[in-house]
Structure formats: C-alpha cells, structure tokens
Amino acid sequence: MSTTIDYYELLECERTADDATIKSRYRKLAMQYHPDRNAGCKDSEAKFKAISEAYDCLKDPQKRAAYDRYGHAAFQQGMGGGGGGGAQDFGAFSDIFESVFGEFMGGGRGGGGRQAPRRGADLRYDMEITLEEAFHGKQTEITVDVSAACDTCDGSGAKAGTSAKTCQQCGGHGKVRAQQGFFVVERTCPVCQGAGQIIADPCPDCRGDGRVEKTKTLSVNVPAGVDEGTRIRLSGEGEAGARGAPAGDLYIFLHVKRHAIFEREGTTLFARAPISFTTAALGGSLSIPGLDGRTHDIKIPAGIQSGKQLRQRGAGMPVLQGRGTGDLVIQIEVETPTRLSTRQRELLELFRETETGDECPESQGFFAKLKSVFAGE
C-alpha cells in the first residue's frame, strides 16, 4: 500500500482533530490491522505500517506542523521522484524546516553571509567622590587595565604581510549545520570557533587574538549634580573585540562619600542644628556655610520646637544636566543645658516661680488630657 495517501485519511480523522482524537483513531486501527490478528495477510500488514507511519508523524507537534504545510514533501530527503534523485537532499529539507521552525534556528539563514564580529565586553569602574565634588563636578583621570587592539597587527590577529583566510569548514559563516533525523542542528564551527576566518600565520604579539593587555589613562568629566550610583559611559573604552571587532564601553559608577554635616536626598540637602533653649524661646539666627561657598543665614522664630525644619530655597544640590538647584533644610534640635552656673540656676528658679502654664501650651494640654482620662475611669 502506498504511503503517499494522506495521513489524516489513513487515520480516518479530520485535519483539525486534536491529539486525543488522533491517538484514539490510531489505537483502534492498529488493533484492527495488527499482523498478529491478521496472520499472512499482506494487505493488513501494509495497512498497519501505513497507519503507524501516519501516527508517528501526527503525534509530534513539529512534524505535524511541517506535514500540514508541505505534505509528504517535508520528509522527502532525495528519495523517489524519478531522475535527479540527489537534488532534494539536505539543503532543500533544511530550507523547509527553517521556514516552519525558524525561531528555533535564530531566524533561519536570512541574508546568509559571515557571522558578525563579536563586540568586546563592557567594563565597570567604581569611583568614589566627595559631596563637594558631586556639587561642583570635577575633571579627573583614571587608570584602567584593559584588553586593547594590538598595534602590531592593527587588531587583525594576522602577522604583518599576511591576512586571514575564509574557513573552508563553514564557508565563512562561522556556523555549521548537521541533520539529525528530522531536525537540523546549527553549531559554532569547531575549526574557526565562529570567526568565519582562519589565521594561518598569527601575529607574534597577540598570538592571533588581535588583542593585548594594556594600561590606559582616561579623562573623565564628572558633571555637577551627580548622585550615588550615577553611571558615566565612556564609549569604546571597554574591552576590545577579537580580531578587529568593535570595542565595548567602560561604565564608571559613582559613589559619594558620607559628609560630616550634610545628608542628601535628591537635590535637597539636610543638616541638623542644635540650638540653646533660650534661642528656641526667644528666637535668633544661625549661620550655615553651604557647599556653594556662601554663608546662609537661617532665621529662627521664637518658640521653635525640636524637630522643626527650616528651608533655605536654592541652597541645595544642582540639578544634574538641568537648571536650578534644590533646597537646604535645617532641622532644629533644642538642647537642654546640662552644666549650669549658680547664677543661671538662680535665674531659672525665678523663672519657674513665675510660670503659669500658659508658656508651654502643649505640656499644659497633655496633662489636662491625662487628668481627664484617668478621672473618667
């Protein structure tokens, strides 16, 4: 019996049948035409082989997809079809496979050609700066050890006067393909290691890699307003690519040292300022030197409490790559005196004798609430 009969017809099911239906139909037919139940019947034996072949194809999602699109041609690898038997060999079959399962093969052959040179790796450099440097910005130099293009061969990897030759194993593609049953497997060429070229006479300095280790001094511009974790990219200053491939980038990660006075949140600077209880009661002013080099006079209103924040507009950090500056926020901490002279103690005793409770409304209110709560109990 010819196996070119439609597989769905052989299994007596629709083309839209699900896996369970196909499996059920196959089991039923396999039992009906099994050679053990039809001893000596050549037609039953041929039928059994045909339905087994059909089920073997349709039970596999990938094989079924290829069959639905191309029919039996999806599995013809140069067999039958009259003359020119070898014309439909691996190349034709792999083209069919790639058109159906191209996503598993990196998009199929597409434009073909040699594999693109692999770009060099990106590198990281950690730089620590002060808050003052983050405020003003700075121009500095750094020294890094990197793989750079070999000067002797200009990064080609070949000895002077020679050049790389196209790899005969992969034809310059950098990859080779092999058929494993129904599947076509693509691998990196083992001869040229994916480069697509062979260097018969390598450069003595870089030994054919096109790269050598070098120490480079680079100029770095740190702009005003940078913050912790700000990243500066130096294009093309990373690791050089092998055999003339483009270099990667160097990324500089900034880390800002902890400041003795100021803390930072975005463009806002914070500072804690302790003041005497007399200044808190009577009012006064503070002089705070800013990172901008100016002295900022902060007016303290009479009766200020601990934790109160006073804001000085425009005295904070500059906006990175923008206009304007943030604010300076001073948090007041009222300090209770611990070392009193005899005269100071006498004066405070006199003050306490004149207290009526109205001087500290929050304290008076608290104790009034406390009294009412327990009185209610």
N, C-alpha and C positions, 0 to 999 in steps of 0.2 A: 504494500500500500504506500502510495506516495506521501511523504511527509510535508509536501508543499500545500496541503489542504489547510485552510485557515484554522489556527489553533482554537479559536473560540467555537468554531463549528465542530471540531473534534471533541471538545468537552461539552458540547450541547448547551452553551450558555451565551448570554448577551455580552457585547463588548464592555458594557457598563457594569457587569457583575462584580460584586465585592469579593474579597479574598475568601471569606467563609463559603460563599456560593461556589466558587471555583474549586475549592478543596472538596466540598461535598459531592460535586459532579464527578470529580476525578476518582474519588473512592468508589462511587457506585459503578462507574465504567470499568475501573481496574478490577473489581471483583467479577464483573460480567465477562471480561475478556482475558482474565489471567490464564496463562498457559497450563497451570495445574488443573484448572477446571475445564480446559478445552484441549486435552491431550491430542497431539497430532494434527491440530487444525492450524494450518499456516496463516489463514486469514485472521484468525483470532490473535495469533502471535504478533502479526504485523500491526493489527489494530492496537494491541496492548503497548507496543513500542511507540506507536504514534501518539497515543494519549499521554504516555509517560513523558515523551519529549515536549509535548504541549504544556503539561503541568509544570515541568521543570523550568520552563520559560516564564509562564504567567504567575508563578508563585513568588518570583523575585521582582520587587518593585522596579529596579533599574532595567532589568532585561525586558520586563513588560512595557516600560515606557519606550524603549528602543523599538520593540516589536510593533507597538501601536503606531509609531511614526513611520517606520521603514519596512515593516513586514519582515519576511524571511531574509531580505537583503541585509538586514542588520547583523546577520550571523553567517553570511557567505564570505569566507576568507579565501577567495581564489579558487573555490571548488565549483565544478559544473559549469553550465552556461556556455558550452561549446568552446570555440577556439579562444586563444589568448588567456589561458587559464590563470597565469600568474599576474594578470593586470589588476586584479581586485584583491591584492594582498594587504599587508599591514597598513600601508598608507591610507587606502580607501576606508578600511574598517575604523582606523583611529579618527578619521575625519567625521564619520558618522557618530562615533562615541562622543567626541568633543562637542558636537553640535547639540547633543542631548544632555551631557553631563559636564559642560564646560566649566561650571562654577567649581567643580572639584579639581579641575586641572589648571587653576589660575587664569580662567578666562579663555582657554584654548590657545591656538597659535597666534591668532590675531595677525599682527603685521610681521610675525616671524622675526628674523634678524638676531643679532648678538644680544646677549643679556646685558642690561645696562650696568655700568661700573658701580660698585657699591660705595656709597658715600662714607667718609670717615666718621668715627664716633664723636658724639658731643662730649665735652668735658665740663667738669664743675670745679669752681674755685671759691672758697669761703673767705670773705674779707671782713675784718672787724673794724668798725669806725666809732668815733665818739659822737655824742649827741650834738656837740658843737659842729662837727664835720657834716653831720646829717642836716643841720640847719643851714650852713653856708655852702655846702658842696665842696668838692676838692678834686684836684688833678693829681693823680699819683701813678706810680709804675709798679708792676708786679712781675715776678719771675716764675715761669712755669716750665716743667719738663714735658715735652710732647713728642709724638711721632710726626716728623715733618717730611716733606718731599725731599728725596735725595738730590743733592745738587749735581752729583757726578753724572747721573743718567736722566736728570730732569723729571724724575718720578716714573719713568717708563719701566724700570727694572732690568732693562737690557744693557749689555756692555756697549760702550761707545763704538759707533760704527756698525752696530747690528740693530735688529729690531725683532719684535715678537712676531710669531707666525700663527696663522689660524690653526686651531686644534682640529686635527683630522678625525678625532673620535666623535665630536659633536658638531663639526662643521661650523664652529664659531658661535653656536647658540648658547653654550655653557651648560646645556642640559641634554640628557639622553633619555630615550623612551624605550620601554620594553613591554611586550604584550604578555600578560599572564591570564590565560583563558579569555574570558570576556573583557577583562579590564586592561587598560593601558596605563602603565605606571611611569611617571616622569621623575627623574632623579638628577641631582647635580652631577655633572660629568666628572668621573673619577680621575681623568687624566689631567685636565686643566683646572680642576676644582672650581668650576663655574665661571672662570675668567673668559673662556672662549678663545684664549690665545696661549701659546706655548713659548716660553723663553728658553731657547737652546743654549745661549751664552749669557748668563746673568751678570749684572753689574757686580763688581767685586766689593763695593762699599755697602750696598743694601742687600746683596745676595738675591736679587731678583724681586724683592718685595716692593721696591720703589720708595721705601720709607726708611728713615734713620732717626734715632733718638737725638733730640736737640734741646738746649735750654734757651728759651726765648724771653726777652724782656718786652712787655707790652704796656702801652699807655692806657690808662683807664680814667674816664671822666665820670665822677660821681656827682650827679645833679643835686641841687638844693631841694630838700623836702623828702628825701628817701626815708624809708622806714624799715623796720625789722622784716627780713625776708624779701626785700626788693631785689629783683633779678635784673642784671645788666648783661646783654648779649653782645659778644664780640664775634661778628660773623666771619666764618672761615678761619678762626684761630683755634679750632679744636684739632682732633687727630686727623692727619692727612689720610686720604683714601689710598688704597693699594693700587699701584701701577697707574698713577695719574688720575685716579678718581677724585672727585671734589672732596675738600676737607669739611669736617664737621664744624660746629660752633663751640665757643667757650662761654659758659654761663657763670657769671660772678654773682654769688648770693651774699647779700649784705647782712651783717649782724651788728646791732647798735649796743654799745656798752651801757651798763646801768649808770645813770647820773646820780651824783651825790645829793642834788636838790630837786631836780625836776623829774616828773614822770610824764609819759606821753600816751595819748590816746587819739590816734589820727593826727589832726593838725592842732589839737588842744594840748597845752602844757599845764600840768598840775603841780602845785607846791603846797606844803603845809607850813603855816606860820604861827608859832606860839607867841601870844601877847599876854601882858600882865592883866590881872583882874581890874586894876584901876583904869588901864587903857580901854578895856572892854566896857567898863561902866561909864567912863567919861568921854570916850571917843578919842581919835587921834589919826595917825597915818603911818604907813610903812613904806620904806624904800626898797624895792626889789630889783636887783640887776638882772636884765634879761639876756637871753642868748644873742639878741640883736645888737648888744653892746650899749644899749640905753638903760638908764635907770628909770624904773616905773614907780611912781608914787601912788600908793593904794590908800584911799581914804577909808577910815574905819568909823562907822557910825556909832554913836553912844548906845550902850545897851546891847551890843552884839553878843551872840551866844556861841559856844563851841560848836563846830561843825558847819557854821555858816560859810558859804562860798561867795567870794567877791571876784568879779570877772573884769579883766582888763582887755578890751577889744583890740585886736590886731597885734598882740604881743606874743602870739604863739608861733607854731611852725609854718613855714611857707608851703603853699600847695605845690605838690610835685608836678612839674611841667604845666603849670597853670598860673593864674593870677591870684593875688590876695594871700593873706595869712590867717591862721587860726587865732584863738584867744589864749590868754594866760589866766588860769583860775587859781586863786589863793584860798585855801581852806583854813579858817581860823580855828586855833586851838587855845582856849583860855587856860592859862597856867595859874594854879593856886600857889601862893608863896609858901615855902617850907622853912625859910630862915628869916625870922622877923627880929628886928631890934626891939629893945624895951620900949622906945618911943612909938614905934609902929604898932606894937601890941596895944599900948595905951590908947592910941587913936582908934584902932579897930574896936576896942571895948566901948569907947564912947559912941562909935557909930552903931554898934549893936544895941546900945541903950536907946537910941533914937529910932530904931526900926519899928515900923508899924505893920509890916507885911505887904504893904502896897508896893514896896520897892521891887519885890520879886513875885509878880502875879502868877507865874506858873507854879512856883512852890506852894503859894497860898491855895491855888486851885486844886493842886494834887492832894494836899492834906484835908481840904474840905470834902473832896470826893471820898477819900479814905474813911473819914469820920462818918459820912452818910451811909456808906456801905455797911460798916460794922454796926452802926446804930440800927439799921434795918433788920439785922439778924437778931 
